[in-house]
C-alpha cells in the first residue's frame, strides 16, 4: 500500500509518498515525471515519515540545512541508485556539474542527466544542485525558474529573497 500527503511550500504544492515507513517520493505537483513511483490506489494519510519530511522541508524553506534525513526507500536500477547516492553528497549551497558526476560514475553526462531527471525524491536528494557545463542552469524536472529559486534560497537563506 502507498500513502500520500501534501505539503504547501513557498515554491508550490508538494506531494509526498510513502510505503508506510519510508519516503518513496517527493515531487512538486507540476513537475515533469510527477508521481512516477506512485502506484494507483494510494491513500492520503498522516504518517510519522510525513511529519519528519515536513520538518525537513520547514527547515529547508527557512534557509537552514537540515541535519537529518527522513528514512528513504528507493527502487531503481543500480546506475540510477549510484547517481542518486552521489547527489546526496552535494552539500547544501553548493553545486556539481553533470560532467563532474559523470566522471565520478564513469558514465556519460547524458546518462547522468537521465538519472538525475528521474530522481523521485526532489529536494532531499538534491537534483536541483546539478548544473550544466560552466555553471549553466539546465535540466530540472521542477522547472528552471524553480531551480534558480532553490539555489538562491540556499545562498541567501531566505524565501523572502526569491524573485516571483
C-alpha angles and dihedrals in degrees: 000000000000127000133198139202132183125228123191110219130181087252099048143294118314128203118212122199131196142173087223095273110041137030111261100172144016119178139161102243094241099041127120114265090022112181097000092151094040115107123213115265098041118163127221107236143155110246135170090244089056090051090051091048092049089052089050091049092046090055092045095049089047089061098259129124105237112235094211139048123218114237109281130202116194127181115189145110117302089250094055091044090053092051093048089050088055090049089056089061095059105105123232110273094019133095141206130201126240086244093055091050090046089054092052092046095041089232139114120278088237092057089047089051091055092051093045091049093053095051104138096200106058121193096012089059091042105222088152087072092066115100136189123246114307091015094294115165106241145139111025118151089210091057133270093261091056091045090054091050092049091051091047090050090054091049099043101030093222133095087202088070093059114109118232 
